[in-house]
Structures are given as C-alpha cells and as structure tokens.
Amino acid sequence: MIKIYGIKNCGSVKKALSFFKEHNIDYQLQDFKTDKVSCDKVSSWLQQIDMKTLFNAKSTTYKTLELKKLNLNEDAQKEWLCKENLLIKRPVVEYNNKLIVGFNEDVYKGFFHE
C-alpha cells in the first residue's frame, strides 16, 4: 500500500492524490494536521533523503515562524520538523521502502510503472 503524508489542502498533495485516483492506485493519506508524524518517522526519512529535500524553507509556516533569522543547522531543522510537521515538504510518498518527496507527474509515472 502506498502511504502519502501531507495535508489535504496542499496543492502538491492534491495533485498526487488526483494522480493516484486517475490511475486506480490505492493509497492511504496521513494528514499532518490531524495525525502528526513522529520524530522516529522523520529520522527514518532522513536516512533515505537529505534535509534539503525534506525541509520546506519556502513554506508559509517557515516564514510565519521567522526561522530564517535562526540560521538553523541540520540538527535544529530536524528538531523543527519533529515539532512542526507543516515544515515537511509535501507530499511524502512511501512505497516499497522507497521515498518520493514532492509531486512530479513524470517521476510518479516512472515510479509507479504507468
């Protein structure tokens, strides 16, 4: 089963969900707003991808919290990802022990063998 992490009103998440619906691919969505991702999960993702890929420094949350002023190193970024899931770039898709972050239709087509 494909597991998608994100928030329902995110444009990229909506595109990913539409892709899976259009291609009749079953998935399960975990919404960050109602079901927070654990720090253990964030740590496991960071074993597969780098912080730059996972940490969304362009998000409204990042700007609202004024995190740019803190000049965060990777350890501090991880702490923020753990306590504020909305800083995670979306969607995060888990499938067959692999991870895809963000939405790119061509990547999805190749990955899910369209």
TORVO-979841 format. One record per atom (N, C-alpha, C): residue number from 1; residue in three letters; atom name; x, z, y. Coordinates in Angstrom, 2 decimals. Each point is the difference from the previous one (the first is absolute). Layout:
! residues N
PT   resi   resn   name      east        up     north
PT    NUM    ALA     CA         X         Z         Y
...
This chain:
! residues 114
PT   resi   resn   name      east        up     north
PT      1    MET      N      0.85      0.00     -1.19
PT      1    MET     CA     -0.85      0.00      1.19
PT      1    MET      C      0.88      0.00      1.24
PT      2    ILE      N     -0.40     -0.77      0.97
PT      2    ILE     CA      0.70     -0.08      1.28
PT      2    ILE      C     -0.49      1.14      0.87
PT      3    LYS      N      0.94      0.72      0.57
PT      3    LYS     CA     -0.34      1.11      0.90
PT      3    LYS      C      0.44     -0.39      1.40
PT      4    ILE      N     -0.94      0.09      0.94
PT      4    ILE     CA      0.27     -0.34      1.38
PT      4    ILE      C     -0.12      1.27      0.84
PT      5    TYR      N      1.00      0.20      0.85
PT      5    TYR     CA     -0.01      1.15      0.90
PT      5    TYR      C     -0.09     -0.52      1.43
PT      6    GLY      N     -0.89      0.60      0.78
PT      6    GLY     CA     -0.14     -0.42      1.38
PT      6    GLY      C     -1.23      0.66      0.61
PT      7    ILE      N     -0.54     -0.64      1.03
PT      7    ILE     CA     -1.24      0.47      0.61
PT      7    ILE      C     -0.94     -1.19      0.10
PT      8    LYS      N     -1.28      0.26     -0.22
PT      8    LYS     CA     -1.00     -1.06     -0.09
PT      8    LYS      C     -0.10     -0.86      1.24
PT      9    ASN      N      0.24      0.58      1.19
PT      9    ASN     CA     -0.19     -0.78      1.23
PT      9    ASN      C      1.27     -0.70      0.48
PT     10    CYS      N      1.07      0.03     -0.79
PT     10    CYS     CA      1.25     -0.69      0.34
PT     10    CYS      C     -0.15     -1.50     -0.31
PT     11    GLY      N      0.39     -0.84      0.94
PT     11    GLY     CA     -0.11     -1.45     -0.20
PT     11    GLY      C      0.75     -0.50     -1.22
PT     12    SER      N      1.22      0.48     -0.21
PT     12    SER     CA      0.80     -0.44     -1.15
PT     12    SER      C     -0.61      0.46     -1.32
PT     13    VAL      N     -0.54      1.20      0.00
PT     13    VAL     CA     -0.66      0.51     -1.21
PT     13    VAL      C     -1.25     -0.84     -0.29
PT     14    LYS      N     -0.76     -0.31      1.03
PT     14    LYS     CA     -1.20     -0.84     -0.18
PT     14    LYS      C      0.37     -1.36     -0.60
PT     15    LYS      N      1.10     -0.59      0.48
PT     15    LYS     CA      0.46     -1.29     -0.54
PT     15    LYS      C      0.38      0.13     -1.47
PT     16    ALA      N      0.69      1.08     -0.34
PT     16    ALA     CA      0.40      0.22     -1.40
PT     16    ALA      C     -1.22      0.17     -0.89
PT     17    LEU      N     -0.95      0.81      0.45
PT     17    LEU     CA     -1.22      0.23     -0.80
PT     17    LEU      C     -0.77     -1.31     -0.17
PT     18    SER      N     -0.07     -0.80      1.05
PT     18    SER     CA     -0.68     -1.30     -0.10
PT     18    SER      C      0.70     -0.90     -1.00
PT     19    PHE      N      1.34      0.01      0.03
PT     19    PHE     CA      0.77     -0.80     -0.95
PT     19    PHE      C     -0.36      0.38     -1.43
PT     20    PHE      N      0.00      1.30     -0.29
PT     20    PHE     CA     -0.29      0.45     -1.37
PT     20    PHE      C     -1.45     -0.32     -0.39
PT     21    LYS      N     -0.93      0.16      0.93
PT     21    LYS     CA     -1.40     -0.32     -0.29
PT     21    LYS      C     -0.16     -1.50     -0.28
PT     22    GLU      N      0.60     -0.84      0.86
PT     22    GLU     CA     -0.10     -1.46     -0.16
PT     22    GLU      C      0.58     -0.48     -1.32
PT     23    HIS      N      1.01      0.70     -0.50
PT     23    HIS     CA      0.66     -0.41     -1.24
PT     23    HIS      C     -0.44      0.83     -1.20
PT     24    ASN      N     -1.11      0.73      0.17
PT     24    ASN     CA     -0.56      0.82     -1.08
PT     24    ASN      C      1.03      0.89     -0.68
PT     25    ILE      N      0.80      0.67      0.82
PT     25    ILE     CA      1.02      0.92     -0.50
PT     25    ILE      C     -0.47      1.42      0.28
PT     26    ASP      N     -0.08      0.81     -1.05
PT     26    ASP     CA     -0.43      1.39      0.16
PT     26    ASP      C      1.07      0.81      0.71
PT     27    TYR      N     -0.45      0.90      0.83
PT     27    TYR     CA      0.92      0.87      0.73
PT     27    TYR      C     -0.68      1.33      0.28
PT     28    GLN      N      0.81      0.96      0.38
PT     28    GLN     CA     -0.50      1.30      0.43
PT     28    GLN      C      0.64      0.30      1.35
PT     29    LEU      N     -0.80      0.39      0.98
PT     29    LEU     CA      0.51      0.30      1.33
PT     29    LEU      C      0.08      1.51      0.20
PT     30    GLN      N      1.14      0.46      0.47
PT     30    GLN     CA      0.14      1.38      0.43
PT     30    GLN      C      0.13     -0.02      1.51
PT     31    ASP      N     -1.01      0.54      0.67
PT     31    ASP     CA     -0.03      0.01      1.47
PT     31    ASP      C      0.75      1.21      0.52
PT     32    PHE      N      1.04     -0.27      0.81
PT     32    PHE     CA      0.82      1.08      0.56
PT     32    PHE      C     -0.82      1.02      0.79
PT     33    LYS      N     -1.08     -0.46      0.60
PT     33    LYS     CA     -0.79      0.91      0.84
PT     33    LYS      C     -0.78      1.01     -0.82
PT     34    THR      N     -0.41     -0.37     -1.20
PT     34    THR     CA     -0.81      0.90     -0.82
PT     34    THR      C      0.76      0.57     -1.19
PT     35    ASP      N      1.09     -0.62     -0.38
PT     35    ASP     CA      0.77      0.44     -1.18
PT     35    ASP      C      1.49     -0.18      0.28
PT     36    LYS      N      0.58      1.02      0.60
PT     36    LYS     CA      1.40     -0.05      0.44
PT     36    LYS      C      0.95     -0.29     -1.16
PT     37    VAL      N      1.05     -0.74      0.29
PT     37    VAL     CA      1.05     -0.31     -0.98
PT     37    VAL      C      1.01      1.16      0.02
PT     38    SER      N      0.42      0.42     -1.19
PT     38    SER     CA      0.93      1.12     -0.10
PT     38    SER      C      1.42     -0.39      0.41
PT     39    CYS      N      0.79      0.99      0.32
PT     39    CYS     CA      1.40     -0.23      0.34
PT     39    CYS      C      0.76     -0.53     -1.24
PT     40    ASP      N     -0.41      0.43     -1.18
PT     40    ASP     CA      0.61     -0.52     -1.23
PT     40    ASP      C     -0.23     -1.51     -0.12
PT     41    LYS      N     -1.19     -0.44      0.37
PT     41    LYS     CA     -0.32     -1.44     -0.05
PT     41    LYS      C      0.86     -0.75      1.01
PT     42    VAL      N      0.10      0.53      1.21
PT     42    VAL     CA      0.84     -0.63      1.03
PT     42    VAL      C      1.44     -0.10     -0.51
PT     43    SER      N      0.50      1.07     -0.60
PT     43    SER     CA      1.37      0.02     -0.54
PT     43    SER      C      0.18     -1.06     -1.07
PT     44    SER      N     -1.00     -0.14     -0.88
PT     44    SER     CA      0.11     -1.01     -1.07
PT     44    SER      C      0.01     -1.41      0.59
PT     45    TRP      N     -0.78     -0.22      1.06
PT     45    TRP     CA      0.03     -1.32      0.65
PT     45    TRP      C      1.37     -0.28      0.60
PT     46    LEU      N      0.59      1.03      0.60
PT     46    LEU     CA      1.29     -0.18      0.66
PT     46    LEU      C      1.14     -0.21     -0.99
PT     47    GLN      N     -0.27      0.21     -1.28
PT     47    GLN     CA      0.99     -0.35     -1.02
PT     47    GLN      C     -0.04     -1.50     -0.30
PT     48    GLN      N     -1.11     -0.65      0.37
PT     48    GLN     CA     -0.17     -1.43     -0.27
PT     48    GLN      C      0.19     -0.88      1.24
PT     49    ILE      N     -0.31      0.55      1.17
PT     49    ILE     CA      0.10     -0.77      1.24
PT     49    ILE      C      0.70      0.84      1.06
PT     50    ASP      N      0.47     -0.66      1.05
PT     50    ASP     CA      0.71      0.76      1.02
PT     50    ASP      C     -0.96      0.55      1.06
PT     51    MET      N      0.51      0.95      0.76
PT     51    MET     CA     -0.81      0.67      1.02
PT     51    MET      C     -0.53     -0.99      1.03
PT     52    LYS      N      0.81     -0.97      0.37
PT     52    LYS     CA     -0.40     -0.98      1.01
PT     52    LYS      C     -1.27     -0.75     -0.43
PT     53    THR      N     -0.12     -0.24     -1.29
PT     53    THR     CA     -1.17     -0.70     -0.54
PT     53    THR      C     -1.23      0.90      0.00
PT     54    LEU      N      0.19      1.29     -0.27
PT     54    LEU     CA     -1.14      0.91     -0.17
PT     54    LEU      C     -0.46      0.66      1.30
PT     55    PHE      N      0.92      0.28      0.90
PT     55    PHE     CA     -0.33      0.74      1.22
PT     55    PHE      C     -0.47     -0.96      1.09
PT     56    ASN      N     -1.22      0.22      0.47
PT     56    ASN     CA     -0.60     -0.92      0.98
PT     56    ASN      C      0.23      0.49      1.43
PT     57    ALA      N      1.10     -0.44      0.57
PT     57    ALA     CA      0.34      0.39      1.37
PT     57    ALA      C     -0.80     -0.78      1.05
PT     58    LYS      N     -0.87     -0.89     -0.46
PT     58    LYS     CA     -0.85     -0.75      0.94
PT     58    LYS      C     -1.43      0.52      0.01
PT     59    SER      N     -0.26      1.03     -0.79
PT     59    SER     CA     -1.37      0.50     -0.12
PT     59    SER      C     -0.45      0.76      1.24
PT     60    THR      N     -1.30      0.06      0.17
PT     60    THR     CA     -0.60      0.79      1.08
PT     60    THR      C      0.38      1.46     -0.16
PT     61    THR      N      0.03      0.48     -1.23
PT     61    THR     CA      0.36      1.40     -0.26
PT     61    THR      C      1.41      0.29      0.48
PT     62    TYR      N      0.93     -0.90     -0.29
PT     62    TYR     CA      1.39      0.16      0.44
PT     62    TYR      C      0.07      0.11      1.53
PT     63    LYS      N     -0.74     -0.87      0.66
PT     63    LYS     CA     -0.01     -0.01      1.46
PT     63    LYS      C     -0.69      1.24      0.56
PT     64    THR      N     -1.12      0.38     -0.58
PT     64    THR     CA     -0.75      1.17      0.45
PT     64    THR      C      0.82      1.28     -0.13
PT     65    LEU      N      0.72      0.12     -1.10
PT     65    LEU     CA      0.83      1.19     -0.24
PT     65    LEU      C      1.32     -0.04      0.77
PT     66    GLU      N      0.24     -1.13      0.68
PT     66    GLU     CA      1.23     -0.20      0.79
PT     66    GLU      C      1.26      0.26     -0.83
PT     67    LEU      N      0.01     -0.51     -1.22
PT     67    LEU     CA      1.12      0.25     -0.91
PT     67    LEU      C      1.26     -0.75      0.40
PT     68    LYS      N     -0.14     -1.06      0.77
PT     68    LYS     CA      1.18     -0.74      0.44
PT     68    LYS      C      0.95      0.91      0.77
PT     69    LYS      N     -0.56      0.92      0.77
PT     69    LYS     CA      0.80      0.94      0.80
PT     69    LYS      C      0.88      0.90     -0.87
PT     70    LEU      N     -0.44      0.21     -1.26
PT     70    LEU     CA      0.72      0.91     -0.89
PT     70    LEU      C      1.19     -0.65     -0.69
PT     71    ASN      N      0.07     -1.34      0.08
PT     71    ASN     CA      1.10     -0.73     -0.64
PT     71    ASN      C      0.23      0.49     -1.44
PT     72    LEU      N     -1.02     -0.13     -0.82
PT     72    LEU     CA     -0.01      0.56     -1.35
PT     72    LEU      C      0.99     -0.68     -0.94
PT     73    ASN      N      0.72      0.81     -0.77
PT     73    ASN     CA      0.82     -0.55     -1.08
PT     73    ASN      C     -0.91     -0.17     -1.23
PT     74    GLU      N      0.53     -0.52     -1.09
PT     74    GLU     CA     -0.84     -0.29     -1.17
PT     74    GLU      C     -0.60      1.26     -0.61
PT     75    ASP      N      0.72      1.12     -0.01
PT     75    ASP     CA     -0.56      1.24     -0.54
PT     75    ASP      C     -1.20      0.45      0.83
PT     76    ALA      N      0.14     -0.08      1.31
PT     76    ALA     CA     -1.10      0.39      0.89
PT     76    ALA      C     -1.18     -0.98     -0.14
PT     77    GLN      N      0.30     -1.28     -0.16
PT     77    GLN     CA     -1.07     -0.98     -0.20
PT     77    GLN      C     -0.77      0.32     -1.28
PT     78    LYS      N      0.72      0.35     -1.05
PT     78    LYS     CA     -0.67      0.35     -1.26
PT     78    LYS      C     -0.91      1.22      0.19
PT     79    GLU      N      0.49      1.00      0.72
PT     79    GLU     CA     -0.84      1.18      0.27
PT     79    GLU      C     -1.28     -0.40      0.71
PT     80    TRP      N      0.12     -0.89      0.99
PT     80    TRP     CA     -1.17     -0.46      0.73
PT     80    TRP      C     -0.95     -0.80     -0.90
PT     81    LEU      N      0.55     -0.85     -0.87
PT     81    LEU     CA     -0.85     -0.75     -0.93
PT     81    LEU      C     -0.80      0.94     -0.89
PT     82    CYS      N      0.63      1.09     -0.41
PT     82    CYS     CA     -0.65      0.97     -0.88
PT     82    CYS      C     -1.14      0.73      0.72
PT     83    LYS      N      0.20      0.34      1.26
PT     83    LYS     CA     -1.04      0.77      0.69
PT     83    LYS      C     -1.00     -0.88      0.76
PT     84    GLU      N      0.38     -1.24      0.26
PT     84    GLU     CA     -0.89     -0.90      0.74
PT     84    GLU      C     -0.01     -1.37     -0.67
PT     85    ASN      N     -0.89     -0.15     -1.00
PT     85    ASN     CA     -0.06     -1.22     -0.80
PT     85    ASN      C     -0.28     -1.26      0.82
PT     86    LEU      N     -0.59      0.15      1.18
PT     86    LEU     CA     -0.30     -1.18      0.80
PT     86    LEU      C      1.26     -0.66      0.55
PT     87    LEU      N      1.16      0.61     -0.22
PT     87    LEU     CA      1.27     -0.62      0.38
PT     87    LEU      C      0.52     -0.93     -1.10
PT     88    ILE      N     -0.68     -0.02     -1.14
PT     88    ILE     CA      0.41     -0.87     -1.11
PT     88    ILE      C     -0.51     -1.42      0.28
PT     89    LYS      N      0.89     -0.96     -0.12
PT     89    LYS     CA     -0.37     -1.41      0.17
PT     89    LYS      C     -1.02     -0.35     -1.08
PT     90    ARG      N     -1.02     -0.76      0.39
PT     90    ARG     CA     -1.10     -0.27     -0.92
PT     90    ARG      C     -0.20     -1.49     -0.24
PT     91    PRO      N     -0.61     -0.29     -1.14
PT     91    PRO     CA     -0.26      0.87     -1.15
PT     91    PRO      C      1.27      0.17     -0.85
PT     92    VAL      N     -0.03      1.04     -0.80
PT     92    VAL     CA      1.02      0.17     -1.04
PT     92    VAL      C     -0.73     -0.31     -1.30
PT     93    VAL      N      0.52     -0.94     -0.77
PT     93    VAL     CA     -0.63     -0.42     -1.24
PT     93    VAL      C      0.93      0.32     -1.17
PT     94    GLU      N     -0.52      0.77     -0.96
PT     94    GLU     CA      0.74      0.32     -1.22
PT     94    GLU      C     -0.59     -0.78     -1.16
PT     95    TYR      N      0.88     -0.64     -0.76
PT     95    TYR     CA     -0.45     -0.75     -1.17
PT     95    TYR      C      1.18     -0.19     -0.94
PT     96    ASN      N     -0.16      0.38     -1.26
PT     96    ASN     CA      1.05     -0.16     -1.01
PT     96    ASN      C      1.34      0.58      0.47
PT     97    ASN      N     -0.04      1.20      0.54
PT     97    ASN     CA      1.20      0.70      0.48
PT     97    ASN      C      0.74     -0.75      1.11
PT     98    LYS      N     -0.71     -0.88      0.69
PT     98    LYS     CA      0.56     -0.71      1.13
PT     98    LYS      C     -0.80      0.36      1.25
PT     99    LEU      N      0.60     -0.28      1.14
PT     99    LEU     CA     -0.60      0.36      1.28
PT     99    LEU      C      0.05     -1.17      0.96
PT    100    ILE      N     -1.11     -0.23      0.68
PT    100    ILE     CA     -0.06     -0.99      1.07
PT    100    ILE      C     -0.52      0.74      1.23
PT    101    VAL      N      0.68     -0.17      1.13
PT    101    VAL     CA     -0.44      0.64      1.24
PT    101    VAL      C     -0.37     -1.08      1.00
PT    102    GLY      N     -1.19      0.15      0.60
PT    102    GLY     CA     -0.50     -0.98      0.95
PT    102    GLY      C     -0.80     -1.08     -0.72
PT    103    PHE      N     -0.56     -0.91      0.78
PT    103    PHE     CA     -0.76     -1.10     -0.60
PT    103    PHE      C      0.64     -1.33      0.37
PT    104    ASN      N      0.28     -0.78     -1.03
PT    104    ASN     CA      0.48     -1.37      0.15
PT    104    ASN      C     -0.63     -0.77     -1.15
PT    105    GLU      N     -0.92     -0.90      0.32
PT    105    GLU     CA     -0.77     -0.69     -1.03
PT    105    GLU      C      0.89     -0.75     -0.99
PT    106    ASP      N      1.05     -0.64      0.48
PT    106    ASP     CA      0.89     -0.73     -0.90
PT    106    ASP      C      0.70      0.94     -0.98
PT    107    VAL      N      0.44      1.14      0.50
PT    107    VAL     CA      0.62      1.00     -0.88
PT    107    VAL      C     -1.01      0.48     -1.04
PT    108    TYR      N     -1.21      0.28      0.44
PT    108    TYR     CA     -1.04      0.48     -0.92
PT    108    TYR      C     -0.29     -1.06     -1.07
PT    109    LYS      N     -0.11     -1.26      0.42
PT    109    LYS     CA     -0.28     -1.08     -0.96
PT    109    LYS      C      1.10     -0.09     -1.05
PT    110    GLY      N      1.24      0.09      0.44
PT    110    GLY     CA      1.12     -0.05     -0.94
PT    110    GLY      C      0.05      1.22     -0.90
PT    111    PHE      N     -0.25      1.14      0.57
PT    111    PHE     CA      0.09      1.25     -0.74
PT    111    PHE      C     -1.13      0.15     -1.01
PT    112    PHE      N     -1.19     -0.36      0.39
PT    112    PHE     CA     -1.16      0.16     -0.86
PT    112    PHE      C     -0.35     -1.28     -0.75
PT    113    HIS      N      0.95     -0.93     -0.07
PT    113    HIS     CA     -0.09     -1.22     -0.80
PT    113    HIS      C     -1.30     -0.75      0.20
PT    114    GLU      N     -0.21     -0.42      1.21
PT    114    GLU     CA     -1.18     -0.77      0.36
PT    114    GLU      C     -0.10     -1.25     -0.86
